[in-house]
């Protein structure tokens, strides 16, 4: 059976369900409403939707079919006319069965921990970001984990060799999870270019335009309800499919922190390309994200921010602290706008990776799961993640690249260069002044000599005239 494309809009009293089914057998079409569940069948299409509110089960309700568009339209009444149905554009959430209609699984599903030792650990009221930190022993399998929420292991043989072209981590299956950070930072330290950083600091060519750029989401900052998925984006999410995730509180924490890491890399690419992704964009996002390049997982938000800033000052073309801080603010704004804006970013990343072989494997390990999972989690989790992001503060010393020392050296060199240039200019001016004085003295001596000669000639002429006069007498 095929899952048709659909769209739902609403007013205070009704919802309007539009189902695109150009191949439908109209004579054998059926729509059933059971409280908050809608069943649609018209061979070869089948659709089951789970709404956030209940509808009136009216046997007399009818729909219409537009043969030109190949669309069914159904107007369905709400039980509570004043109820607003949230998240009608999140396809994955509508396709997923509601919790109360699911049989209780032997293994607890994400968001469904029934007898947790920490009653707040999975509460939608907030993520406990400040749990006591405990060193976790490696599992008996001794196989490192990676992928979305660190849920994957033992797939090394299935990963194509080309996959290692997009990873900085050399051996996925033999590098323990807790060693990846150490190896990553060691490589970063080796590849950090002091000259490049100081040059971008003292001569920030082209940074003005990048810093002045307003990302596409800026207009929605004051009202995140205006952020809506387009028809194309909803269709894209539908094509990614649907699945459930067995995620405990620690894995969920890892997933959310890695999400921030990926969003920073996306925001850096968006700003430095002025919103127009290039052939290098997939590389940029892949390289700047420690999650995607090192398969690293994080334990706290501060570590995420440090890793993001470090890599943004080591690998891309523009390596500037002010630029990186601005991108960090962009990341915060994306989080503030909630799940839909995050999904928009992830969909764009998914498209870029699909067009950049073999980075499509990163979609299989991370991005596809994020696109599906984010449609199902509570918006409150994103709100608390945003607050945790705001509370985590970092400074230049935290980056551990001696940035303040380099900046002091750069300023000193600039000062010395300025003093040297000033001294050279002063010497040139002095030389010009001396040369001018010598010229004036030479001209004065010449005038004096000429004047003396003239006077002597006058005296001789006068003497001759006097002698001639005496002779006449």
VOKOL-250394 format. One record per residue: residue in one letter; x, y, z of N, C-alpha, C in turn. Coordinates in steps of 0.2 Angstrom, whole numbers, padded with zeros to 4 digits, always signed. Layout:
// VOKOL-250394
AXYZXYZXYZ...
***
This chain:
// VOKOL-250394
X+0004-0006+0000+0000+0000+0000+0004+0006+0000X+0002+0011-0003+0005+0018-0003+0003+0023+0002X+0007+0026+0005+0005+0032+0009+0005+0038+0005X-0001+0041+0005-0002+0047+0001+0001+0053+0004X+0002+0058+0000+0004+0065+0003-0003+0068+0005X-0002+0072+0011-0008+0075+0014-0006+0082+0017X-0011+0086+0018-0010+0092+0021-0017+0093+0026X-0015+0096+0032-0021+0098+0036-0021+0105+0038X-0026+0108+0038-0027+0115+0040-0033+0115+0045X-0034+0120+0049-0039+0121+0054-0042+0128+0055X-0048+0128+0057-0051+0134+0060-0053+0132+0067X-0057+0136+0070-0060+0135+0077-0064+0129+0078X-0068+0127+0072-0073+0122+0073-0071+0116+0069X-0067+0116+0064-0066+0111+0059-0058+0110+0057X-0057+0104+0055-0051+0103+0051-0052+0102+0044X-0048+0104+0040-0048+0102+0032-0043+0097+0031X-0044+0091+0029-0039+0086+0027-0039+0085+0019X-0034+0087+0016-0033+0086+0009-0028+0080+0008X-0030+0075+0004-0026+0069+0003-0025+0069-0005X-0019+0069-0007-0017+0068-0014-0016+0061-0016X-0021+0059-0020-0021+0052-0022-0023+0051-0029X-0019+0053-0034-0021+0053-0041-0023+0046-0044X-0020+0041-0041-0021+0034-0043-0027+0030-0039X-0031+0034-0035-0036+0031-0031-0042+0028-0035X-0044+0023-0032-0051+0020-0035-0056+0023-0031X-0059+0028-0034-0064+0032-0031-0070+0028-0028X-0072+0023-0032-0078+0019-0030-0077+0015-0024X-0070+0014-0022-0069+0010-0016-0065+0014-0011X-0067+0020-0010-0064+0025-0005-0068+0025+0001X-0064+0025+0007-0067+0025+0013-0063+0029+0018X-0067+0033+0022-0064+0037+0027-0067+0036+0034X-0064+0034+0039-0067+0032+0046-0063+0037+0051X-0067+0039+0055-0065+0044+0061-0067+0040+0067X-0061+0039+0071-0062+0035+0078-0059+0040+0083X-0063+0044+0086-0060+0049+0091-0055+0054+0088X-0049+0052+0089-0043+0056+0087-0039+0053+0081X-0042+0047+0079-0038+0043+0073-0043+0044+0067X-0039+0045+0062-0042+0045+0055-0039+0039+0051X-0044+0035+0048-0042+0030+0043-0044+0032+0036X-0040+0031+0032-0042+0033+0025-0039+0027+0020X-0044+0024+0016-0042+0019+0012-0045+0020+0005X-0041+0020+0000-0043+0020-0007-0038+0017-0011X-0039+0011-0013-0033+0007-0016-0030+0011-0022X-0023+0011-0022-0018+0008-0018-0016+0012-0012X-0020+0016-0009-0017+0021-0004-0020+0019+0003X-0016+0020+0008-0019+0019+0015-0015+0024+0019X-0019+0027+0023-0017+0032+0028-0020+0032+0035X-0016+0032+0040-0019+0032+0047-0015+0038+0050X-0019+0042+0053-0017+0048+0056-0019+0049+0063X-0015+0051+0068-0016+0051+0075-0016+0059+0077X-0022+0062+0078-0022+0069+0079-0021+0070+0087X-0020+0077+0088-0019+0079+0095-0026+0080+0099X-0031+0080+0095-0038+0081+0098-0043+0077+0094X-0049+0076+0097-0054+0072+0095-0058+0075+0090X-0061+0071+0085-0066+0073+0080-0073+0070+0081X-0078+0073+0078-0084+0071+0078-0085+0065+0073X-0088+0059+0076-0089+0054+0071-0096+0054+0068X-0096+0057+0063-0102+0059+0059-0103+0054+0053X-0107+0049+0053-0108+0045+0047-0110+0048+0041X-0113+0054+0042-0116+0058+0036-0111+0063+0033X-0105+0063+0036-0100+0068+0033-0098+0065+0026X-0096+0070+0022-0094+0068+0015-0088+0071+0013X-0085+0069+0008-0079+0073+0005-0080+0074-0003X-0075+0077-0006-0076+0078-0013-0069+0076-0016X-0069+0075-0022-0063+0073-0026-0062+0077-0032X-0056+0080-0032-0055+0085-0038-0051+0080-0043X-0054+0078-0048-0050+0074-0053-0044+0077-0057X-0045+0084-0058-0039+0087-0061-0033+0087-0056X-0034+0088-0050-0028+0088-0045-0027+0082-0042X-0032+0077-0043-0031+0070-0040-0031+0071-0032X-0035+0075-0029-0035+0076-0022-0042+0075-0019X-0042+0072-0013-0048+0071-0009-0048+0077-0004X-0054+0080-0003-0055+0085+0003-0060+0083+0007X-0058+0083+0014-0063+0081+0019-0063+0087+0024X-0069+0089+0026-0070+0094+0031-0073+0090+0037X-0069+0090+0043-0071+0086+0049-0072+0090+0055X-0077+0089+0059-0078+0094+0064-0075+0092+0071X-0073+0097+0075-0069+0095+0081-0074+0094+0086X-0073+0090+0091-0077+0089+0097-0077+0095+0101X-0071+0098+0103-0071+0104+0106-0069+0109+0101X-0074+0113+0100-0073+0118+0095-0068+0124+0096X-0066+0124+0102-0061+0129+0104-0054+0127+0105X-0053+0120+0103-0047+0117+0104-0042+0118+0098X-0036+0120+0099-0031+0121+0094-0027+0115+0093X-0027+0112+0087-0023+0106+0086-0016+0108+0084X-0011+0106+0089-0004+0107+0088-0001+0103+0083X+0005+0105+0080+0009+0101+0076+0006+0097+0070X+0001+0100+0067-0002+0097+0061+0002+0097+0055X+0008+0100+0055+0013+0100+0050+0018+0095+0051X+0019+0092+0057+0024+0087+0058+0022+0080+0056X+0023+0078+0050+0021+0072+0047+0022+0066+0051X+0028+0065+0054+0030+0059+0057+0026+0058+0064X+0025+0064+0067+0021+0064+0073+0014+0061+0072X+0011+0064+0066+0004+0062+0064+0003+0055+0062X+0009+0052+0059+0009+0045+0057+0010+0040+0063X+0013+0042+0068+0015+0038+0073+0009+0037+0078X+0008+0031+0080+0002+0030+0085+0004+0033+0092X-0002+0036+0095-0001+0039+0101+0000+0034+0107X+0003+0036+0112+0006+0032+0117+0000+0028+0120X-0006+0031+0122-0011+0027+0125-0014+0022+0121X-0013+0022+0114-0015+0017+0110-0010+0011+0109X-0004+0012+0111+0001+0007+0110+0001+0002+0116X+0002-0005+0114+0003-0010+0119+0009-0008+0123X+0009-0009+0129+0015-0008+0134+0021-0012+0132X+0027-0010+0129+0032-0014+0127+0036-0017+0133X+0039-0023+0132+0044-0025+0137+0050-0021+0138X+0052-0018+0133+0057-0013+0133+0054-0006+0133X+0056-0002+0138+0053+0005+0138+0055+0009+0132X+0050+0013+0129+0051+0017+0123+0054+0024+0126X+0057+0028+0121+0058+0035+0123+0052+0038+0125X+0053+0043+0130+0047+0047+0133+0043+0042+0138X+0044+0036+0139+0040+0032+0142+0043+0028+0148X+0047+0031+0152+0050+0027+0157+0045+0027+0163X+0043+0021+0165+0037+0020+0170+0040+0020+0177X+0045+0017+0178+0048+0016+0185+0055+0018+0185X+0056+0025+0184+0063+0027+0184+0065+0029+0191X+0072+0028+0192+0074+0030+0199+0074+0037+0199X+0074+0041+0194+0074+0048+0194+0067+0050+0190X+0062+0052+0194+0055+0053+0191+0055+0059+0187X+0061+0064+0187+0061+0069+0183+0065+0068+0176X+0068+0062+0176+0073+0061+0171+0070+0061+0164X+0063+0059+0163+0060+0059+0156+0054+0064+0156X+0054+0068+0161+0048+0073+0162+0049+0078+0156X+0043+0080+0153+0043+0085+0148+0044+0092+0152X+0044+0092+0158+0044+0098+0162+0052+0101+0161X+0056+0096+0160+0063+0099+0159+0068+0093+0159X+0073+0094+0155+0079+0089+0155+0083+0090+0161X+0085+0085+0165+0090+0086+0171+0097+0086+0168X+0099+0092+0166+0106+0093+0163+0111+0093+0169X+0110+0092+0175+0115+0093+0180+0115+0087+0185X+0113+0081+0182+0114+0075+0185+0121+0073+0187X+0122+0070+0193+0128+0068+0195+0132+0064+0189X+0138+0066+0188+0142+0063+0182+0146+0057+0185X+0145+0051+0182+0148+0045+0184+0151+0042+0178X+0157+0040+0179+0161+0037+0174+0158+0030+0172X+0156+0030+0166+0152+0024+0163+0157+0019+0161X+0156+0013+0163+0161+0007+0161+0159+0005+0154X+0164+0003+0150+0163+0001+0144+0159-0006+0144X+0154-0007+0140+0150-0013+0140+0154-0019+0138X+0151-0025+0141+0155-0031+0140+0157-0033+0133X+0153-0030+0128+0154-0032+0121+0161-0028+0119X+0163-0023+0122+0169-0020+0121+0169-0017+0114X+0163-0016+0111+0163-0013+0104+0161-0005+0105X+0165-0001+0102+0163+0006+0103+0156+0008+0099X+0153+0013+0102+0146+0015+0099+0147+0021+0095X+0142+0022+0091+0142+0029+0087+0135+0029+0084X+0135+0034+0080+0128+0036+0076+0123+0039+0081X+0117+0040+0078+0112+0044+0082+0111+0041+0089X+0112+0045+0094+0111+0043+0101+0116+0038+0103X+0121+0037+0100+0126+0031+0101+0123+0025+0101X+0118+0024+0097+0114+0017+0096+0117+0012+0092X+0122+0014+0088+0125+0009+0083+0132+0006+0085X+0133+0000+0084+0139-0003+0085+0140-0009+0081X+0146-0011+0080+0147-0017+0076+0146-0017+0069X+0145-0011+0066+0144-0011+0059+0150-0009+0054X+0156-0010+0057+0162-0008+0054+0163-0012+0047X+0161-0018+0047+0162-0022+0041+0157-0020+0035X+0151-0017+0038+0146-0015+0033+0148-0008+0030X+0152-0004+0034+0153+0003+0031+0158+0002+0025X+0156+0006+0020+0161+0006+0014+0167+0009+0016X+0173+0007+0012+0179+0010+0014+0179+0018+0012X+0175+0020+0007+0174+0027+0006+0172+0031+0012X+0168+0028+0016+0166+0031+0022+0171+0035+0026X+0177+0032+0026+0183+0034+0030+0186+0041+0027X+0184+0042+0021+0186+0048+0017+0182+0054+0021X+0177+0053+0024+0173+0059+0027+0174+0059+0035X+0178+0054+0037+0179+0054+0044+0187+0056+0046X+0188+0059+0051+0194+0060+0054+0196+0054+0059X+0191+0051+0061+0192+0045+0065+0195+0039+0061X+0201+0037+0062+0204+0032+0058+0201+0025+0058X+0199+0023+0064+0196+0016+0065+0190+0016+0070X+0184+0016+0067+0178+0016+0070+0177+0011+0075X+0179+0004+0073+0177-0001+0078+0183-0003+0083X+0189+0000+0082+0194-0001+0087+0195+0005+0092X+0192+0011+0091+0194+0017+0095+0188+0017+0100X+0190+0016+0107+0185+0017+0112+0181+0024+0112X+0175+0024+0114+0171+0031+0114+0175+0036+0118X+0178+0034+0123+0181+0039+0128+0188+0042+0125X+0190+0039+0120+0197+0041+0117+0196+0046+0112X+0190+0046+0109+0189+0050+0103+0191+0057+0104X+0189+0060+0110+0190+0067+0111+0197+0069+0112X+0201+0064+0115+0208+0065+0115+0212+0065+0109X+0210+0060+0105+0213+0060+0098+0211+0066+0094X+0205+0068+0094+0202+0074+0090+0206+0080+0092X+0207+0081+0099+0210+0087+0101+0218+0087+0099X+0221+0081+0099+0228+0081+0097+0229+0083+0090X+0224+0080+0086+0225+0082+0079+0223+0089+0078X+0219+0092+0081+0217+0099+0080+0223+0104+0082X+0226+0102+0088+0232+0105+0090+0238+0105+0085X+0238+0100+0082+0244+0099+0077+0242+0103+0070X+0235+0104+0069+0233+0107+0062+0232+0114+0063X+0232+0117+0069+0230+0124+0071+0236+0128+0068X+0234+0133+0064+0239+0138+0061+0238+0144+0064X+0244+0146+0068+0244+0152+0071+0244+0158+0067X+0248+0157+0061+0249+0163+0056+0242+0164+0053X+0238+0159+0051+0231+0160+0048+0227+0164+0053X+0227+0161+0059+0222+0165+0064+0224+0172+0065X+0231+0174+0066+0233+0180+0067+0231+0185+0061X+0232+0182+0055+0231+0185+0049+0224+0187+0048X+0219+0182+0050+0212+0184+0049+0210+0189+0055X+0214+0189+0060+0212+0194+0065+0214+0201+0063X+0220+0202+0060+0223+0208+0058+0220+0211+0052X+0219+0206+0047+0217+0208+0040+0211+0204+0039X+0205+0206+0042+0199+0202+0041+0195+0203+0034X+0199+0201+0029+0196+0203+0022+0190+0199+0021X+0184+0202+0019+0178+0199+0018+0174+0198+0024X+0176+0199+0030+0172+0197+0036+0167+0202+0037X+0167+0208+0035+0162+0213+0036+0156+0211+0033X+0156+0208+0027+0149+0206+0024+0146+0200+0027X+0151+0195+0030+0148+0189+0033+0145+0191+0040X+0148+0196+0043+0146+0198+0050+0139+0202+0050X+0139+0205+0044+0133+0210+0043+0127+0206+0041X+0128+0200+0038+0123+0196+0035+0117+0194+0040X+0111+0194+0038+0105+0192+0042+0103+0185+0040X+0103+0180+0043+0101+0173+0041+0093+0173+0040X+0091+0168+0036+0084+0168+0034+0079+0168+0039X+0081+0165+0045+0077+0164+0051+0076+0170+0055X+0080+0175+0054+0080+0181+0059+0073+0184+0059X+0070+0184+0054+0063+0188+0054+0058+0184+0058X+0059+0178+0060+0054+0174+0064+0056+0174+0071X+0062+0177+0073+0064+0177+0080+0059+0179+0085X+0055+0185+0084+0050+0187+0088+0044+0183+0089X+0043+0179+0084+0037+0175+0084+0038+0168+0080X+0040+0163+0084+0042+0157+0082+0036+0153+0079X+0030+0155+0080+0024+0152+0078+0023+0153+0070X+0027+0158+0068+0027+0159+0060+0031+0154+0057X+0035+0150+0060+0040+0145+0057+0035+0139+0055X+0034+0138+0049+0030+0132+0046+0034+0129+0041X+0033+0122+0041+0036+0118+0036+0032+0119+0029X+0036+0119+0024+0033+0120+0017+0030+0113+0015X+0026+0113+0009+0024+0107+0007+0029+0102+0005X+0035+0105+0002+0040+0101+0000+0044+0098+0005X+0045+0102+0011+0048+0099+0017+0044+0094+0020X+0037+0095+0020+0033+0089+0023+0033+0083+0019X+0033+0084+0012+0034+0078+0008+0041+0075+0009X+0046+0079+0010+0053+0076+0011+0053+0072+0018X+0050+0074+0023+0050+0071+0029+0045+0064+0029X+0040+0065+0025+0036+0059+0024+0040+0053+0020X+0044+0055+0016+0048+0050+0012+0054+0047+0016X+0055+0050+0022+0061+0048+0026+0058+0042+0030X+0051+0041+0030+0048+0035+0034+0047+0037+0041X+0045+0032+0045+0044+0032+0052+0046+0026+0056X+0048+0028+0062+0051+0022+0066+0051+0024+0074X+0051+0020+0078+0051+0021+0085+0059+0020+0088X+0060+0023+0093+0067+0023+0096+0067+0021+0103X+0071+0016+0105+0072+0014+0111+0078+0018+0114X+0076+0024+0118+0081+0028+0120+0080+0030+0128X+0086+0028+0131+0085+0030+0139+0088+0037+0139X+0088+0040+0146+0089+0047+0147+0096+0049+0145X+0101+0044+0146+0108+0046+0144+0109+0047+0137X+0106+0042+0133+0106+0042+0126+0102+0048+0123X+0097+0050+0126+0093+0056+0124+0098+0062+0125X+0101+0062+0131+0105+0068+0132+0111+0069+0127X+0114+0063+0125+0119+0063+0120+0116+0065+0113X+0110+0063+0111+0107+0065+0105+0106+0072+0105X+0104+0075+0110+0102+0083+0110+0109+0087+0110X+0114+0085+0114+0120+0088+0113+0123+0088+0107X+0123+0082+0104+0126+0081+0097+0122+0085+0092X+0116+0086+0093+0111+0090+0088+0114+0097+0088X+0116+0100+0094+0118+0107+0094+0125+0107+0090X+0129+0102+0091+0135+0102+0087+0134+0102+0080X+0129+0099+0078+0128+0098+0070+0125+0105+0068X+0121+0108+0072+0117+0114+0070+0122+0120+0070X+0128+0120+0074+0133+0125+0074+0136+0125+0067X+0138+0119+0065+0141+0118+0059+0137+0120+0053X+0131+0119+0053+0126+0121+0048+0126+0129+0048X+0125+0132+0054+0125+0139+0055+0131+0142+0052X+0137+0139+0053+0143+0142+0051+0143+0142+0043X+0141+0137+0040+0141+0136+0033+0135+0141+0030X+0130+0142+0033+0124+0146+0031+0127+0154+0031X+0130+0156+0036+0133+0163+0037+0138+0164+0032X+0143+0159+0031+0149+0161+0027+0148+0160+0020X+0142+0157+0018+0140+0157+0011+0134+0162+0009X+0132+0166+0014+0127+0171+0014+0121+0167+0012X+0119+0161+0015+0113+0158+0013+0113+0154+0007X+0118+0154+0003+0118+0151-0004+0124+0145-0003X+0122+0139-0001+0126+0134-0001+0130+0132-0007X+0136+0130-0006+0141+0129-0012+0143+0122-0012X+0147+0120-0017+0149+0113-0017+0154+0111-0011X+0156+0116-0008+0160+0115-0002+0156+0114+0005X+0149+0115+0004+0145+0116+0010+0145+0109+0014X+0144+0104+0010+0144+0097+0014+0150+0096+0017X+0156+0098+0014+0162+0097+0018+0163+0101+0024X+0161+0107+0024+0161+0112+0029+0157+0109+0035X+0151+0107+0034+0147+0105+0039+0149+0098+0042X+0152+0094+0038+0155+0087+0040+0161+0089+0044X+0165+0093+0042+0172+0094+0045+0171+0098+0052X+0167+0103+0052+0166+0107+0058+0162+0103+0064X+0158+0098+0062+0155+0095+0067+0159+0089+0070X+0161+0089+0076+0164+0083+0079+0160+0077+0079X+0154+0078+0080+0149+0072+0079+0150+0068+0073X+0150+0072+0067+0150+0069+0061+0157+0067+0058X+0162+0071+0061+0169+0069+0058+0173+0064+0063X+0171+0064+0069+0174+0060+0074+0170+0055+0077X+0163+0055+0076+0158+0051+0079+0159+0052+0087X+0160+0058+0089+0161+0060+0096+0154+0061+0099X+0153+0059+0105+0147+0061+0109+0150+0065+0115X+0145+0069+0118+0147+0074+0123+0143+0073+0129X+0146+0075+0135+0143+0075+0141+0140+0081+0144X+0142+0087+0141+0140+0093+0144+0140+0098+0138X+0136+0104+0139+0135+0109+0134+0142+0113+0133X+0145+0114+0138+0152+0118+0138+0157+0114+0133X+0157+0108+0133+0162+0104+0129+0159+0104+0122X+0153+0105+0121+0150+0105+0114+0153+0112+0111X+0152+0117+0115+0153+0124+0112+0161+0125+0111X+0165+0122+0116+0172+0122+0115+0174+0119+0108X+0172+0113+0107+0173+0109+0101+0171+0113+0095X+0165+0116+0095+0163+0119+0089+0168+0125+0088X+0169+0129+0093+0174+0135+0092+0181+0133+0089X+0183+0128+0092+0190+0125+0090+0190+0124+0083X+0186+0120+0081+0186+0117+0074+0184+0123+0069X+0180+0128+0071+0179+0134+0067+0185+0138+0066X+0190+0138+0071+0196+0142+0070+0202+0138+0067X+0201+0132+0065+0206+0127+0063+0206+0125+0056X+0199+0124+0053+0199+0121+0047+0196+0125+0041X+0191+0129+0042+0188+0133+0037+0192+0139+0034X+0190+0142+0029+0194+0147+0026+0194+0153+0031X+0188+0155+0034+0188+0161+0038+0189+0158+0046X+0194+0161+0049+0196+0158+0056+0196+0164+0060X+0190+0167+0063+0190+0173+0067+0186+0172+0073X+0188+0174+0079+0184+0173+0085+0177+0177+0084X+0177+0183+0082+0171+0186+0082+0166+0183+0077X+0168+0180+0072+0164+0176+0067+0161+0170+0070X+0165+0167+0074+0163+0160+0077+0158+0162+0083X+0159+0168+0086+0155+0170+0092+0148+0171+0089X+0148+0175+0083+0142+0176+0079+0138+0170+0077X+0142+0165+0075+0138+0159+0073+0135+0155+0079X+0139+0156+0084+0136+0153+0091+0129+0156+0092X+0129+0163+0091+0122+0166+0092+0117+0164+0087X+0119+0163+0081+0115+0160+0076+0112+0153+0078X+0116+0149+0081+0114+0143+0083+0109+0143+0089X+0110+0148+0093+0105+0149+0099+0098+0151+0096X+0098+0156+0091+0092+0158+0088+0088+0152+0084X+0092+0148+0081+0089+0142+0078+0085+0138+0084X+0089+0137+0089+0086+0133+0095+0079+0137+0097X+0080+0143+0098+0074+0147+0100+0068+0146+0096X+0069+0145+0090+0063+0145+0085+0060+0138+0085X+0063+0133+0089+0060+0127+0090+0061+0121+0085X+0057+0116+0085+0058+0110+0081+0057+0111+0074X+0053+0115+0072+0052+0116+0064+0058+0119+0061X+0061+0125+0064+0067+0128+0062+0072+0123+0061X+0073+0119+0067+0078+0114+0067+0077+0109+0061X+0071+0107+0060+0070+0102+0055+0071+0105+0048X+0070+0111+0047+0072+0114+0041+0079+0114+0040X+0083+0115+0045+0091+0115+0044+0093+0108+0043X+0090+0103+0046+0092+0096+0045+0090+0093+0038X+0084+0096+0036+0082+0094+0029+0087+0096+0024X+0090+0102+0025+0095+0105+0020+0101+0101+0021X+0103+0099+0027+0109+0095+0028+0108+0089+0024X+0103+0086+0025+0101+0079+0022+0102+0079+0015X+0099+0085+0012+0100+0086+0004+0107+0087+0002X+0111+0091+0006+0118+0092+0004+0122+0085+0005X+0121+0081+0010+0124+0075+0011+0123+0070+0005X+0116+0070+0003+0114+0065-0002+0118+0067-0009X+0119+0073-0009+0122+0075-0016+0130+0075-0015X+0133+0073-0010+0140+0073-0009+0142+0066-0006X+0143+0061-0011+0145+0054-0010+0152+0054-0007X+0154+0051-0002+0149+0046+0002+0146+0049+0008X+0145+0055+0008+0142+0058+0015+0135+0056+0016X+0132+0053+0011+0125+0050+0012+0125+0045+0018X+0131+0042+0019+0131+0037+0025+0130+0041+0031X+0132+0047+0032+0131+0051+0038+0123+0052+0039X+0120+0053+0033+0112+0053+0034+0110+0047+0037X+0112+0041+0035+0110+0034+0037+0112+0034+0045X+0117+0036+0047+0120+0036+0054+0117+0041+0058X+0115+0047+0056+0113+0052+0060+0107+0056+0058X+0107+0059+0052+0103+0065+0050+0095+0062+0049X+0095+0056+0046+0088+0054+0045+0085+0052+0052X+0088+0049+0056+0085+0048+0063+0083+0054+0066X+0088+0059+0066+0086+0066+0069+0080+0069+0066X+0079+0068+0060+0073+0071+0056+0066+0068+0059X+0067+0061+0060+0061+0057+0062+0060+0058+0070X+0065+0058+0073+0064+0058+0081+0062+0065+0083X+0065+0070+0080+0063+0077+0082+0055+0079+0081X+0052+0075+0077+0045+0076+0076+0041+0074+0082X+0044+0069+0086+0040+0066+0091+0042+0068+0098X+0047+0071+0099+0049+0074+0106+0045+0080+0107X+0045+0081+0114+0041+0087+0116+0045+0094+0114X+0041+0099+0113+0044+0105+0111+0047+0108+0118X+0045+0106+0124+0048+0108+0130+0055+0106+0130X+0057+0100+0127+0064+0098+0128+0068+0102+0124X+0066+0105+0118+0070+0110+0115+0070+0116+0119X+0065+0118+0122+0065+0124+0126+0071+0124+0132X+0071+0118+0135+0076+0117+0140+0083+0116+0138X+0083+0113+0132+0090+0113+0128+0092+0120+0127X+0088+0124+0125+0090+0131+0123+0092+0135+0129X+0089+0134+0135+0091+0137+0141+0098+0134+0143X+0099+0128+0143+0105+0125+0144+0111+0128+0140X+0109+0129+0134+0114+0132+0129+0116+0139+0131X+0111+0143+0133+0112+0150+0135+0116+0150+0142X+0115+0145+0146+0119+0145+0153+0126+0143+0152X+0128+0139+0147+0135+0137+0146+0139+0143+0143X+0144+0145+0147+0148+0151+0145+0155+0148+0144X+0158+0151+0139+0165+0149+0137+0169+0156+0136X+0176+0155+0137+0180+0161+0135+0186+0158+0131X+0190+0163+0129+0196+0161+0124+0200+0156+0128X+0201+0156+0134+0206+0152+0137+0203+0145+0137X+0196+0144+0137+0193+0137+0137+0195+0133+0130X+0197+0137+0125+0198+0134+0118+0205+0131+0118X+0209+0133+0123+0216+0129+0124+0220+0130+0117X+0220+0136+0114+0224+0137+0108+0229+0143+0109X+0229+0145+0115+0233+0151+0117+0231+0157+0113X+0225+0158+0112+0222+0164+0108+0224+0170+0110X+0223+0172+0117+0225+0178+0119+0232+0180+0118X+0237+0175+0119+0244+0176+0118+0245+0178+0111X+0242+0174+0106+0243+0176+0099+0240+0182+0097X+0235+0184+0100+0232+0191+0099+0236+0196+0101X+0239+0195+0107+0244+0200+0110+0250+0201+0106X+0253+0195+0103+0258+0196+0099+0257+0199+0092X+0251+0198+0090+0249+0201+0083+0248+0208+0084X+0245+0211+0090+0245+0218+0091+0251+0221+0092X+0256+0217+0095+0263+0220+0096+0266+0221+0090X+0266+0216+0086+0269+0216+0079+0266+0222+0075X+0259+0223+0075+0256+0228+0072+0259+0235+0074X+0259+0235+0081+0262+0242+0084+0269+0243+0082X+0273+0238+0082+0280+0239+0080+0280+0241+0072X+0276+0237+0068+0276+0239+0061+0274+0246+0060X+0269+0248+0064+0266+0255+0064+0272+0260+0066X+0276+0259+0071+0281+0263+0073+0287+0263+0068X+0288+0257+0065+0293+0257+0060+0291+0261+0054X+0285+0261+0052+0283+0265+0046+0283+0272+0048X+0281+0274+0054+0281+0281+0056+0288+0283+0056X+0293+0279+0059+0300+0281+0059+0302+0282+0052X+0300+0278+0047+0303+0279+0040+0300+0285+0037X+0293+0286+0038+0290+0292+0036+0294+0299+0038X+0295+0298+0045+0299+0304+0048+0305+0305+0045X+0309+0300+0044+0316+0300+0040+0315+0303+0033X+0310+0301+0030+0309+0304+0023+0308+0311+0023X+0303+0313+0028+0302+0320+0029+0308+0324+0030X+0312+0321+0035+0318+0325+0037+0323+0326+0031X+0323+0320+0027+0328+0321+0021+0325+0326+0016X+0319+0326+0015+0316+0331+0011+0317+0338+0013X+0317+0339+0020+0318+0345+0023+0325+0348+0022X+0330+0343+0023+0337+0344+0023+0339+0346+0016X+0336+0342+0011+0337+0344+0004+0335+0350+0002X+0329+0352+0004+0326+0359+0003+0330+0364+0006X+0333+0363+0012+0337+0369+0015+0343+0369+0011X+0346+0364+0009+0353+0364+0005+0351+0368-0002X+0346+0367-0005+0344+0370-0011+0343+0378-0010X+0340+0379-0005+0339+0387-0003+0346+0390-0002X+0350+0387+0002+0357+0389+0003+0361+0390-0003X+0360+0385-0008+0364+0386-0014+0362+0392-0018X+0355+0392-0018+0352+0398-0022+0354+0405-0019X+0355+0405-0012+0356+0411-0009+0364+0413-0010X+0368+0408-0010+0375+0409-0012+0376+0411-0019X+0372+0408-0023+0373+0410-0030+0371+0418-0031X+0365+0420-0028+0363+0426-0028+0368+0431-0025X+0371+0429-0020+0376+0433-0017+0382+0434-0021X+0384+0429-0024+0390+0429-0029+0388+0434-0035X+0383+0433-0038+0380+0437-0043+0380+0444-0041X+0378+0446-0035+0377+0453-0033+0384+0456-0032X+0389+0452-0029+0395+0454-0028+0399+0456-0035X+0398+0451-0040+0401+0453-0046+0398+0459-0050X+0392+0460-0049+0388+0465-0052+0391+0472-0049X+0392+0472-0042+0394+0478-0038+0402+0479-0041X+0406+0474-0042+0413+0475-0044+0413+0478-0051X+0408+0476-0055+0408+0479-0062+0406+0486-0062X+0401+0487-0057+0399+0494-0057+0404+0499-0054X+0408+0496-0049+0414+0500-0047+0419+0502-0052X+0421+0496-0056+0426+0497-0061+0423+0502-0066X+0417+0502-0068+0414+0506-0073+0414+0513-0071X+0413+0514-0065+0413+0521-0062+0420+0524-0062X+0425+0519-0060+0432+0522-0060+0434+0524-0067X+0432+0520-0072+0434+0522-0079+0431+0528-0081X+0425+0529-0079+0422+0536-0081+0425+0541-0078X+0427+0540-0071+0431+0546-0068+0437+0547-0071X+0441+0542-0073+0448+0543-0076+0447+0547-0082X+0442+0545-0086+0441+0549-0093+0439+0556-0092X+0435+0557-0086+0433+0564-0085+0439+0569-0083X+0444+0566-0079+0450+0569-0077+0454+0571-0083X+0455+0566-0088+0459+0567-0094+0456+0573-0098X+0450+0574-0098+0446+0579-0102+0448+0586-0099X+0448+0586-0092+0450+0592-0089+0457+0594-0090
***
